[in-house]
Amino acid sequence: MTDKSPAPTGSSCTNTSCCPPPQSPVTREAPKVGRNDPCVCGNGRKYKKCCGKNA
């Protein structure tokens, strides 16, 4: 039998070729539009029935 070292876990891995550095979270400038919220284009329909239909 051969002894294999355990796979690196969490932030203990410093090899960037196998473990990319953690990404920063995405921050929005405006609040997220919900499916049932009024559409941002202003026509009065829900987002899911208007501009969210093709998204």
C-alpha positions in Angstrom: 0.0 0.0 0.0 1.1 3.5 -0.7 0.5 6.4 1.7 -1.2 9.3 0.0 -1.5 12.7 1.6 -5.1 13.9 2.0 -6.5 16.4 -0.5 -6.0 20.1 0.6 -9.0 21.6 2.2 -10.2 25.2 2.8 -7.5 27.9 2.8 -4.6 25.6 3.6 -3.9 25.1 -0.1 -1.4 27.7 -1.4 -1.0 26.1 -4.9 -2.9 28.5 -7.2 -2.7 26.1 -10.1 -5.1 23.7 -8.5 -7.0 26.0 -6.1 -7.9 29.5 -7.5 -8.0 32.3 -5.0 -11.4 33.0 -3.4 -13.5 35.5 -5.3 -15.0 38.6 -3.7 -18.9 38.6 -3.5 -20.8 40.5 -6.1 -22.3 43.8 -4.9 -25.2 45.4 -6.7 -25.7 49.1 -7.1 -29.5 48.7 -7.1 -31.6 46.2 -5.2 -32.4 42.9 -7.0 -35.7 42.9 -9.0 -38.0 40.1 -7.9 -40.2 38.2 -10.3 -43.4 39.5 -8.7 -42.2 43.1 -8.4 -43.4 45.8 -10.8 -41.3 46.0 -13.9 -38.5 48.5 -14.0 -39.5 49.8 -17.4 -42.6 51.4 -15.8 -45.5 49.9 -17.8 -47.3 48.6 -14.7 -47.0 44.8 -15.4 -45.0 42.4 -13.3 -41.4 41.9 -14.1 -41.9 38.2 -15.0 -44.6 39.0 -17.5 -42.7 42.0 -19.1 -38.9 42.4 -19.3 -38.2 39.2 -17.3 -40.0 37.1 -19.9 -36.9 36.9 -22.1 -34.3 36.9 -19.3 
